Each structure stands twice: as C-alpha cells, then as structure tokens.
Amino acid sequence: MAHLYAIDVFYTKAGCSLVAINPFHPVQSLYSQELMKEYHTVDRLQELKPHIFTVAEESYRNVQSQIPLVNQSIIVSGESGAGKTWTSRCLMKFYATVAASSDIPEGSITVERIEQRVLDSNPVMEAFGNACTLRNNNSSRFGKYIQLHLNRSQLLTSASVQTFLLEKTRVSYQAPQERNFHIFYQIAKGATLEERREWDLLETAHFCWLPNSEKTLEEDCFDVTRKAMTHLGINSFTQSNAFKILAGLLHLGNIQFYESEDEAQLCDLEDLAKETASRLLRVPGEQLLDTLRIRTITAGRQRQVFRKPCLKAECETRRDCLAKVIYARIFDWLVSVINESICASNSVWNNFIGLLDVYGFESFVENHLEQLCINYANEKLQQHFVGHFLKAQQEEYAEEGLEWSFVSYQDNQTCLDAIEGNPVSIFSLLNEACRLNWTSNAAQFQSRIEIALSKNTCVSRDKFRKEPNFIVSHYAGSVCYRIESMVEKNKDPVPPELVLLLQQSQDALLQKLFPVEETNTKPDENDAKTQAKPALVTVVSKFKGSLEQLMEILHSTTPHYIRCIKPNADCKAALFIKEEVTCRLIFYLFMFSPPPSRAPYSSTLSYKYSLLSISNIFYIVESFLYISSVFQS
C-alpha cells in the first residue's frame, strides 16, 4: 500500500469495504467531471480502479436493479482527519452530476436548483458545525445523515438532512490549540468593515471564545458561506441578523465575573462587554445581568419566589449555558431551513441513497459525556458493519464455489450492553441520577457503576487516577472517561430565566427561535397533584433515540462502506507510515475471533481472507499487501 500511495493511488478494496487513504493534498484530477462520467457510463465497474465513485455508482445502479427496490446507504467512517467530510462532499457532487447527466425532461431548472441547493448545504453546515481541532482543521463536530431522493428516472428530485449530537460546548470552551466553530472566525475576518464596526469585531484578539484567530485556514472563507446561504433562500437581512447574534455571543463570552466578599452580594463584572452583548442580542442590559447573576427559586405550597445571588462559578455556568442554547437553536433553525430548501413539497421520489458522515472514534487525555456518546455511536455502527461483513463474505464464498463453514465470532455486544443495556447500564445510571435529582457526587457515581456493572468485563476503572473515572473497553481500544460533571451534562439544564430573557428579546430571529408559549389558563392549585410532570429528556436518551432511528433506517437499506484512513498522525502530505496504517486497518476491519485457517486464493485473483483476530496480525499484513499488489496490477 505504501507503493500505491507513492504513485497517487489512494483507494483499494478490502472485502465489502473501500479503503480510502487521505493524501493530505489536493488531487483535482482524481475527482474531475470527466472521471465521474467515466465511472457512470462504464459497463463493468470492475474494469476500473477502486474509487469512491465506484461505491457511488454501484449504489446508484442498485437503487433500481434490485427487485423489490431497495434503498441504499453509504457509511463513511474513520478517525478525525481521515477525510470523511471530503469524501461525503465528493459523493454528493457525484450524485448531483449523475442526476443531471440523464435525459432531463421539461422542468429541468427545478431539478438543477435542487442539485445546487444540495451542494450548497455543505459549506453552510460545515461553517456552523465544523471546527479546527488538534487532529483536523475541518473536524465535523456533529453527525449527519443525508438522504438523496430519486424518482423513477433516477433524477435527484429532493433531499433531507438529519443531524445529531452537535458539540455545542465548543461555543464556550475550546481545548488548548483548538478553535471555536468556523463561522465565528468567518464573520470576524470576512464581514464588511461596516458590519465589523457595528458588531464591534475590529479587534479579534481580545475575545475569550475566539482562540487561535491568527491561524489562516481554507475554511475561513466567509464569502462561500454567504453565497451558499443565499442560494438556500436565506435573504441578506436574515443572514446579517444571524451573524449579529453570533457576534453577540463572542461579547457575551467576554463578560468576566469577580467573586464578592459577601456571598449575599452580587458578583462584580466588567460593563463594557455586557453593554455590547445586550445591544447585539437586543435584550435589556440590566435584565441580562440579573439573569446571569441571580437564581430564581420557587418553593412552598404558596409558590413563593426567592431571588438568590449566584457565586462566580454559577454565574459563569449560566453565561455559558445562555450562549450554548442560542447557538444550538440557530444550528437547528439552519438545518430546518436547509431541509425546506432541498425538499420540494411537490417532489415525487421512489427511492433514496443515504450518506452517513459520523464523527470518528475519540480518545483524549480527558474524555467526557460527548466522547462517550460519540464512541457509543461508533460501537453501534461497528456492530452493523460486522454483521454485513460476515454476510457479504459468505455470499462471496458461495458464488466462487469455495468450501465454507461458518466460524463463530465475538462481536461487541458486551460493550454495548455496558453502555446502553437494560435493566442496568451506564446510560441508565446517568438517567436515574438525573431523574431522582441526586447530588452530583462523582465518587458516589463511580461506586454505583462498579457495583451495578461488576460482571461486565468491558467496564473497569483506572486506579492510578485521583479523580473518579471509569474505563470502557471499546472495539478500537480502551477509553477512560472522567465522571466529574457528567451527570450535569446529561441533564443539560437551561434555567427558565434564560429562556424568559430570550423570549423578551426585540430581535426578530431570537423571537422566532424562542417563541412565547401561549397558556390560556392556569392550572388549578387543587389539581396540582394531578398534573403530570413532563418526562425528563436527557442528552443520552435523546441521542440514543435518534441513533436507534438511524440504525433502523440503515438496517432497511443495502449498506456500502468507505473506511477513511490517515497515513500518518501528523496529517502530512506524501508521508505513509506503514505501522500506523496497519494498526488502523486492524481496528476497522478485523476485530473478530477466533482465528481460522488460511483461506485459499480464488480464480478471480481477489484474495479470500477469512475472519481474523489480533493473534493473526502478521497474516493480516500479508493479506493487505497481497490485496494491494492485485489492485496495482
């Protein structure tokens, strides 16, 4: 594979998966319109070299060639920086091109508009949902599943986008050497001089929530985002309104609190950032201060209201919460606008091709609830891949007349049981702590996990760490999670005072994002006991539900897999480290056991590797070297 990489061959097949090695430099000829048409018009795809267009075209042909018709899904996976976002971009461009290459009937302008809008959704979602991290300058901090709807003529008539688990904590916290979402840097650098003067963004260095603004990235192109938003139907006034709110969030992050000597007194703070933030968010300055510094408590049968000054830490938490809830609503609003734009109400479609771009497996020095959810999603997708891989291998063996007996294997169900299983799991314990409103004591929660999951071999803890933690043995390695603040993050509480403040804003977009709830009648006090308490929707419950819906969709489709691989950890061009690539391929493709005997060569010269385990590491390397040599020839 190193030799293939050296001659600019970045794709190879491994069973039912396409392995894509990130070149880390532009190779425009590899994704040209001419090459797309070549893969689309060839009679036998096997005659062409492996490529993401091979997977795209195979999915496209499968939509109508199968009886009954079966929807298709392409699952793009890999660690951060492996090229998932770029691959998804190319797939969407391929389908937009292929849909327009057929005989287009009257009304083709509508079809072309849909195709262009589907493509325009990419830069907008990347601007608001991607960020520069230690591993990747354009890391997706959310998951997305895009359905491309095709009619009987296999023309692209509409599309829809489903997103999940936006990393909204990044708005108020960025790890060292990392950055906030791209859009903040885009408006700070690319807005007009008049806009930056109005939003007080002339000096970007003094914003706490805009670290590493001196970096110049390709993703900082504001004009591309604005143009795409215009094509999606967002007028210039609404765009400016949204950008003004984002500028207000940057100023909100500059509000610094100072502890008062008397706990009964309000925290002191700097007024300048407060004035600008309140002006841009169009909320009264004093009301903004009161909301951030005073907690309202309703207690007793008489429903008496008490106002309690917050300590510095709680003031900062409320400030961060305000920023996160605004940004999350703006992101959800954008997704709804995109769906309205790309899903024509009068469109008629028969089948779809789904593109799944998920965040890769994550393991950092400190891992929190976000990493647990991300790795849980990867566990679910890995189980889906294993099941499909086994089925595909058996069918391939049967087609070539090879003697084949099923080999039992160990999947990752034990790990999934530890995270999501019933009746007891990490998720259920987190939800129980939130439902019963237990005091957030990390040490006690660690004890609950140890006792409840003592029989599950996938759960342990790092005894050498002082802070409470637990370790989950994932398919791609063990990850140690920090328990501190995990229960609070799962609650994701939004103080009602914050919502009330935003409902009273004079800004048109904020009024739309935070509508005033209409209550015609007040509940009778005598019926208070009969009033059912609304069910608590936690972060893990919401994420688990959306992931289960996604898995149902994937199970109902014919899946295709693209595994993106980083040739080196430093994301450098023309650098292929064989040991790192081999390790990643093992994790992604060969987490099976027990080791079987060697599978034979077949008449079609595609090497029939069997189900392998870690003990066969050298045999795996030999298999991949053979596969590479076959595709090179």
C-alpha positions in Angstrom: 0.0 0.0 0.0 2.9 2.3 0.6 4.0 1.9 -3.0 0.4 2.6 -4.2 0.3 5.7 -2.1 3.6 6.9 -3.5 2.2 6.8 -7.1 -1.0 8.7 -6.0 -3.3 5.6 -5.8 -5.4 6.2 -2.7 -8.1 3.6 -2.9 -8.3 -0.1 -2.6 -10.9 -2.7 -1.9 -10.9 -4.9 1.3 -13.9 -7.3 1.2 -17.1 -5.3 1.2 -15.3 -2.0 2.1 -13.5 0.6 0.1 -10.4 1.7 2.0 -9.5 5.4 1.3 -6.1 6.8 2.3 -6.1 10.5 2.8 -3.4 12.2 0.6 -3.5 15.4 2.6 -3.0 17.5 -0.6 -5.3 18.4 -3.5 -5.5 15.9 -6.3 -8.1 17.6 -8.6 -7.8 15.1 -11.4 -9.0 12.4 -9.1 -12.4 14.0 -8.7 -13.0 15.7 -12.1 -16.3 15.7 -14.0 -14.7 13.6 -16.7 -13.8 10.9 -14.2 -17.3 10.9 -12.8 -18.8 10.3 -16.2 -16.3 7.6 -16.9 -17.4 5.6 -13.8 -21.0 6.4 -14.5 -21.0 5.2 -18.1 -18.7 2.1 -17.9 -20.5 -1.2 -18.4 -18.5 -3.2 -15.8 -17.3 -1.2 -12.8 -14.8 -4.0 -12.0 -12.8 -2.9 -15.0 -12.0 0.4 -13.4 -9.7 1.1 -10.4 -11.3 1.2 -6.9 -12.5 4.7 -6.2 -15.2 6.4 -4.1 -17.0 6.8 -7.5 -17.1 3.0 -7.7 -19.1 2.9 -4.5 -21.3 5.8 -5.5 -22.1 4.3 -8.9 -22.7 0.9 -7.5 -25.2 2.3 -5.1 -26.8 4.3 -7.8 -27.3 1.3 -10.1 -28.5 -0.8 -7.2 -31.4 1.5 -6.5 -33.5 0.2 -9.4 -31.7 -3.0 -10.4 -32.9 -4.9 -7.3 -36.3 -6.4 -7.1 -38.1 -5.3 -4.9 -36.4 -1.9 -5.0 -34.1 -1.4 -2.1 -32.8 1.9 -0.7 -29.1 2.3 -0.4 -26.8 3.7 2.3 -23.1 4.7 2.1 -21.5 4.7 5.6 -18.3 6.9 5.7 -16.3 6.3 8.8 -12.8 6.8 10.1 -11.0 8.8 12.8 -10.8 12.6 12.9 -8.7 13.9 10.0 -9.1 10.8 7.9 -11.1 12.6 5.2 -14.7 11.7 5.9 -16.0 15.3 5.3 -14.2 15.5 2.0 -15.4 12.1 0.9 -19.0 13.0 1.7 -18.6 16.2 -0.3 -17.3 14.2 -3.3 -20.2 11.7 -3.1 -22.8 14.5 -3.1 -21.1 16.2 -6.1 -21.1 12.8 -7.9 -24.8 12.3 -7.4 -25.6 15.9 -8.4 -23.6 15.4 -11.6 -25.0 11.9 -12.4 -28.6 13.0 -11.8 -28.1 15.9 -14.3 -26.4 13.6 -16.9 -29.5 11.7 -17.7 -32.1 12.8 -20.1 -33.7 15.7 -18.3 -37.3 16.4 -19.1 -39.1 19.7 -19.0 -38.8 21.5 -15.7 -35.0 20.8 -15.6 -34.5 24.2 -14.0 -36.2 22.9 -10.9 -34.0 19.8 -10.9 -30.8 21.8 -11.3 -31.9 24.1 -8.5 -32.4 21.2 -6.2 -29.0 19.8 -7.1 -27.2 23.1 -6.5 -29.0 23.6 -3.2 -28.0 20.1 -2.1 -24.4 21.1 -2.8 -24.8 24.5 -1.1 -25.9 22.8 2.1 -22.3 21.5 2.6 -20.5 24.8 3.2 -23.2 26.1 5.4 -23.3 23.1 7.7 -19.5 22.9 7.8 -19.3 26.6 8.7 -21.7 26.2 11.6 -20.9 22.6 12.6 -17.1 22.1 12.0 -14.1 23.4 13.9 -10.3 23.2 13.9 -9.1 20.5 16.4 -5.7 19.1 17.2 -6.3 16.3 14.7 -8.1 18.0 11.9 -8.5 21.6 10.6 -12.1 20.8 9.4 -13.4 18.4 12.0 -17.2 17.7 12.0 -18.5 18.3 15.5 -21.8 16.8 14.7 -23.2 13.7 12.9 -25.3 13.9 9.8 -27.3 11.6 7.6 -28.3 12.9 4.2 -31.0 11.2 2.1 -30.9 11.9 -1.7 -34.3 11.2 -3.2 -34.5 9.8 -6.7 -37.5 9.5 -9.0 -38.2 6.6 -11.4 -35.9 8.2 -13.9 -33.2 8.3 -11.3 -33.1 12.1 -11.2 -32.4 13.9 -8.0 -35.7 15.5 -7.0 -35.2 16.4 -3.3 -33.1 15.6 -0.3 -33.3 15.7 3.5 -30.7 16.2 6.3 -30.8 14.6 9.8 -28.3 15.8 12.4 -27.4 14.6 15.9 -25.2 15.5 18.9 -23.9 18.9 18.0 -20.9 19.7 20.2 -22.4 22.9 21.5 -20.0 23.0 24.4 -17.3 24.2 21.9 -19.0 27.6 21.8 -17.9 28.4 25.4 -14.9 26.0 25.8 -12.1 25.3 23.4 -9.2 22.9 24.3 -5.7 24.3 24.0 -4.6 24.8 20.4 -8.1 24.3 19.2 -10.7 26.7 17.8 -14.3 27.6 18.0 -16.8 26.8 15.2 -15.6 28.2 11.8 -18.5 30.7 11.5 -17.2 32.8 14.3 -13.8 33.3 12.6 -15.5 33.8 9.3 -17.6 36.8 10.5 -14.7 38.2 12.5 -12.4 38.1 9.4 -14.7 38.2 6.4 -17.6 40.6 7.3 -17.5 44.0 5.7 -15.8 46.9 7.6 -19.2 48.4 8.3 -20.5 45.2 9.8 -17.5 44.5 11.9 -17.6 48.1 13.2 -21.3 47.7 14.0 -20.7 44.4 15.7 -17.5 45.6 17.4 -15.3 43.0 15.8 -12.5 45.1 14.6 -10.1 43.5 17.1 -10.4 39.8 17.2 -7.6 39.0 19.6 -9.4 40.1 22.7 -12.2 37.6 22.5 -12.0 34.8 25.0 -14.1 32.5 22.9 -12.1 33.1 19.7 -8.7 31.5 20.4 -6.1 31.0 17.7 -7.7 33.6 15.5 -4.3 34.3 14.0 -4.4 31.0 12.1 -5.4 31.3 8.5 -7.4 28.3 7.2 -9.1 27.5 4.0 -12.3 27.1 5.9 -12.3 30.8 6.9 -13.8 31.8 3.6 -16.9 33.8 4.6 -18.0 34.6 1.0 -18.6 31.0 0.3 -20.9 30.6 3.3 -22.8 33.7 2.5 -23.3 32.8 -1.2 -24.5 29.3 -0.2 -27.0 30.7 2.3 -28.4 33.0 -0.3 -28.8 30.0 -2.7 -30.7 28.2 0.1 -33.2 31.0 0.3 -31.9 32.9 3.3 -32.1 36.6 2.5 -29.3 39.1 3.3 -31.3 40.7 6.2 -31.8 37.3 7.9 -28.2 36.4 7.4 -26.9 39.7 8.9 -29.3 39.1 11.8 -27.9 35.7 12.5 -24.3 36.9 12.2 -25.1 39.8 14.6 -26.3 37.3 17.2 -23.2 35.2 16.8 -21.1 38.4 17.4 -23.2 39.0 20.5 -22.2 35.6 21.8 -18.5 36.5 21.4 -19.1 39.6 23.5 -21.1 37.5 26.0 -18.0 35.3 26.5 -16.0 38.4 27.5 -18.3 39.1 30.5 -16.0 38.3 33.4 -17.3 37.8 36.9 -15.4 38.6 40.2 -16.3 37.0 43.5 -17.8 39.3 46.0 -16.6 39.2 49.6 -20.1 38.8 50.8 -22.0 35.8 49.4 -25.2 37.7 49.8 -24.0 40.4 47.3 -24.0 40.1 43.6 -20.8 39.3 41.7 -19.0 42.2 40.2 -18.2 42.3 36.4 -17.0 44.4 33.5 -19.7 46.6 32.0 -18.3 47.1 28.5 -18.8 43.5 27.2 -22.2 43.5 28.8 -23.3 46.6 27.0 -22.3 45.3 23.6 -23.7 41.8 24.2 -27.1 43.2 25.3 -27.2 45.6 22.3 -26.5 42.8 19.8 -28.9 40.4 21.4 -31.4 43.2 21.8 -32.1 42.4 25.5 -32.1 45.0 28.3 -28.6 45.2 29.8 -29.7 45.2 33.5 -32.1 42.2 32.9 -29.2 40.3 31.2 -27.1 41.0 34.3 -29.8 39.9 36.7 -30.4 36.7 34.7 -26.7 35.8 34.8 -26.2 36.7 38.5 -29.4 35.9 40.2 -31.1 32.5 40.5 -34.9 32.4 41.0 -36.2 29.8 43.3 -39.9 28.9 43.7 -40.8 27.0 46.8 -43.6 26.1 49.2 -47.3 25.5 48.6 -47.8 29.2 48.2 -45.3 29.1 45.3 -43.2 31.9 46.9 -40.4 33.3 44.7 -37.0 33.8 46.2 -34.0 35.5 44.4 -30.6 34.2 45.4 -27.3 35.7 44.3 -25.1 33.3 42.4 -21.4 32.6 43.1 -18.9 33.3 40.5 -18.8 29.7 39.2 -22.6 29.6 38.8 -22.6 33.0 37.0 -20.1 31.6 34.5 -22.1 28.4 34.1 -25.3 30.5 33.3 -23.4 32.7 30.9 -22.1 29.6 29.0 -25.5 28.0 29.1 -27.1 31.1 27.5 -24.5 31.0 24.7 -24.9 27.3 24.1 -28.7 27.3 24.0 -28.7 30.2 21.5 -26.2 28.6 19.2 -28.0 25.2 19.3 -31.2 26.8 18.3 -29.5 28.7 15.4 -28.0 25.4 14.2 -31.4 23.6 14.4 -33.0 26.5 12.6 -30.4 26.3 9.8 -31.0 22.6 9.4 -34.7 23.2 9.1 -34.1 26.0 6.5 -31.9 23.6 4.5 -34.5 20.9 4.6 -37.2 23.3 3.4 -34.9 24.4 0.6 -33.8 20.9 -0.6 -37.1 19.0 0.0 -39.6 20.4 -2.6 -43.1 20.0 -1.4 -44.3 18.8 -4.8 -41.4 16.4 -5.5 -42.1 12.8 -6.3 -39.5 10.2 -5.4 -39.4 6.5 -5.2 -36.1 5.6 -3.5 -33.2 7.2 -1.7 -29.4 6.9 -1.3 -28.3 7.8 2.2 -24.9 9.3 3.1 -23.8 8.9 6.7 -20.9 11.0 7.9 -20.2 10.3 11.5 -17.5 11.6 13.9 -14.7 9.1 14.4 -13.8 7.2 17.5 -12.3 9.6 20.1 -9.8 9.1 22.9 -8.2 12.1 24.6 -6.3 12.7 27.8 -9.7 13.7 29.3 -12.9 12.2 27.9 -16.4 13.4 28.9 -20.0 12.7 28.1 -19.5 13.9 24.5 -16.8 11.3 23.8 -18.9 8.5 25.5 -21.8 9.3 23.1 -19.5 9.5 20.1 -17.8 6.2 20.8 -21.2 4.6 21.6 -22.3 5.6 18.1 -19.2 4.1 16.6 -19.8 0.9 18.6 -23.3 0.6 17.0 -22.0 1.2 13.5 -19.2 -1.3 14.1 -21.7 -4.0 15.0 -23.7 -3.1 11.9 -20.6 -3.4 9.8 -19.6 -6.8 11.3 -23.0 -8.3 10.6 -22.9 -7.1 7.0 -19.3 -8.1 6.5 -20.0 -11.7 7.6 -23.0 -11.9 5.3 -21.1 -10.5 2.3 -18.1 -12.8 2.8 -20.3 -15.9 3.0 -22.2 -14.9 -0.2 -18.9 -14.3 -2.0 -17.5 -17.7 -0.9 -20.7 -19.4 -2.1 -20.5 -17.6 -5.5 -17.0 -18.8 -6.1 -17.7 -22.4 -5.0 -15.3 -22.3 -2.1 -15.8 -24.7 0.8 -17.0 -22.6 3.7 -18.3 -23.4 7.2 -19.5 -20.6 9.5 -16.9 -19.6 12.1 -18.3 -18.3 15.4 -17.1 -14.8 16.4 -17.2 -12.4 19.3 -18.9 -9.2 18.5 -19.1 -6.0 20.6 -22.5 -6.7 22.2 -20.9 -6.9 25.7 -19.6 -3.3 25.3 -23.0 -2.1 24.0 -24.7 -3.8 27.0 -22.4 -1.9 29.3 -23.3 1.5 27.7 -27.0 1.1 26.8 -28.2 -2.2 28.0 -31.3 -3.0 30.2 -32.0 -3.0 33.0 -28.7 -1.5 34.2 -26.1 0.3 32.1 -24.0 3.5 32.2 -26.8 5.3 30.4 -29.5 4.1 32.7 -27.5 5.1 35.8 -26.9 8.5 34.3 -30.6 8.9 33.6 -31.5 7.7 37.1 -29.2 10.2 38.7 -30.9 13.0 36.7 -34.5 11.7 37.2 -34.0 11.5 41.0 -32.1 14.7 41.1 -29.3 13.2 43.1 -26.5 15.4 44.2 -23.8 15.3 41.6 -21.2 13.4 43.6 -18.6 11.8 41.2 -17.2 9.4 43.7 -20.7 8.0 44.5 -21.5 7.6 40.9 -18.2 5.7 40.3 -19.3 3.3 43.1 -22.7 2.8 41.5 -21.1 1.9 38.2 -18.6 -0.5 39.8 -21.4 -2.3 41.8 -24.0 -2.4 39.0 -21.6 -3.4 36.2 -19.2 -5.6 38.2 -20.0 -8.6 36.0 -19.4 -6.8 32.7 -15.8 -7.4 31.6 -15.9 -4.2 29.4 -16.1 -1.8 32.3 -13.3 -1.1 34.8 -11.5 2.0 36.2 -8.1 3.5 36.4 -7.0 3.1 39.9 -4.0 5.3 39.4 -6.1 8.4 38.6 -7.2 10.5 41.6 -10.4 11.8 40.0 -13.4 9.4 39.7 -13.5 7.6 36.4 -14.5 4.5 34.5 -12.9 2.7 31.6 -14.9 1.2 28.7 -13.1 -1.4 26.5 -14.3 -0.4 23.1 -13.7 -2.3 19.8 -11.0 0.2 18.9 -9.3 0.4 22.3 -10.0 1.2 26.0 -11.1 4.8 26.9 -11.0 6.3 30.3 -14.0 8.7 31.0 -14.0 11.4 33.6 -17.1 11.3 35.8 -16.9 14.9 37.1 -19.8 17.0 35.7 -21.1 14.0 33.6 -24.5 13.9 35.4 -24.9 17.7 35.0 -24.1 17.5 31.3 -26.6 14.7 30.9 -29.3 16.9 32.4 -28.3 19.8 30.1 -30.3 22.2 32.3 -31.4 25.5 30.9 -32.6 27.8 33.7 -36.1 29.2 32.9 -34.9 32.7 33.5 -32.6 32.4 30.5 -35.4 31.3 28.2 -37.6 34.1 29.5 -34.9 36.6 28.8 -34.6 35.5 25.2 -38.3 35.4 24.7 -38.3 39.1 25.6 -35.6 40.0 23.1 -36.5 42.6 20.4 -34.5 40.6 17.8 -36.7 39.1 15.1 -34.7 35.9 14.8 -34.4 35.3 18.5 -38.2 35.8 18.8 -38.6 33.1 16.2 -36.2 30.7 17.9 -37.6 31.3 21.4 -41.4 31.7 20.9 -43.5 32.7 23.9 -45.5 29.7 25.0 -49.2 30.5 25.0 -51.0 29.5 28.1 -54.7 30.4 28.1 -55.5 29.1 31.5 -53.5 28.5 34.7 -53.7 25.0 36.3 -55.9 25.0 39.4 -53.9 24.7 42.6 -56.2 22.0 43.8 -55.3 19.9 40.7 -51.5 20.4 41.3 -51.1 16.8 42.4 -52.9 15.5 39.3 -50.7 17.5 37.0 -48.4 15.0 35.3 -44.7 16.0 35.4 -43.2 16.2 32.0 -40.7 13.4 31.3 -37.1 14.4 31.7 -35.4 14.3 28.3 -31.7 13.8 28.9 -28.8 14.1 26.5 -28.1 10.3 26.4 -31.8 9.5 26.0 -32.2 11.9 23.1 -29.1 10.7 21.4 -29.9 7.0 21.9 -33.3 7.6 20.4 -32.0 9.4 17.4 -29.3 6.7 16.9 -31.9 3.9 17.1 -33.9 5.6 14.4 -30.8 5.9 12.3 -30.0 2.2 12.8 -33.5 1.2 11.7 -33.0 3.2 8.5 -29.6 1.6 7.9 -30.9 -1.9 8.5 -33.7 -1.3 5.9 -31.1 -0.3 3.2 -28.3 -2.1 1.3 -25.2 -0.7 3.0 -21.9 0.2 1.4 -18.8 1.1 3.4 -16.0 3.6 2.9 -13.3 3.4 5.6 -11.1 6.6 5.6 -7.6 6.1 6.9 -4.9 8.5 8.0 -1.5 7.6 6.5 0.2 9.4 9.4 -0.9 11.0 12.7 0.5 14.5 11.8 -1.7 14.9 8.7 1.3 15.5 6.4 1.3 15.0 2.7 3.4 12.3 1.0 4.1 10.6 4.3 3.0 7.0 4.7 3.8 5.2 8.0 3.1 1.5 7.4 2.8 0.6 11.1 0.1 3.2 11.8 -1.9 2.3 8.7 -1.7 -1.4 9.5 -2.9 -0.7 13.1 -5.8 1.4 11.9 -6.9 -1.2 9.3 -6.8 -3.9 12.0 -9.1 -1.8 14.3 -11.5 -1.0 11.5 -11.8 -4.3 9.6 -10.5 -7.2 11.6 -11.9 -7.2 15.2 -13.1 -10.8 15.0 -12.2 -14.0 16.8 -11.3 -16.9 16.9 -8.6 -17.2 14.2 -9.4 -19.6 11.4 -7.3 -21.4 8.9 -6.0 -19.6 5.8 -8.5 -19.1 3.1 -7.5 -20.1 -0.4 -6.8 -18.0 -3.5 -9.8 -17.8 -5.8 -10.0 -17.9 -9.6 -10.8 -14.2 -9.8 -7.5 -13.3 -8.1 -9.3 -11.5 -5.2 -7.7 -12.8 -2.1 -10.2 -14.5 0.2 -9.2 -13.5 3.7 -11.3 -15.1 6.4 -12.4 -14.0 9.9 -9.3 -12.9 11.7 -8.2 -11.9 15.2 -5.4 -9.9 16.8 -3.3 -13.0 17.0 -3.1 -13.1 13.2 -1.6 -9.7 13.0 1.2 -10.7 10.6 -1.2 -12.7 8.5 -3.4 -9.5 8.2 -0.4 -7.5 6.9 0.3 -10.2 4.4 -3.3 -10.2 3.3 -3.3 -6.4 2.7 0.0 -6.5 0.9 -1.4 -9.1 -1.5 -4.6 -7.1 -2.0 -2.6 -4.0 -2.8 -0.4 -5.9 -5.3 -3.5 -7.3 -7.0 -5.1 -3.8 -7.4 -1.8 -2.4 -8.5 -1.6 -4.9 -11.3 
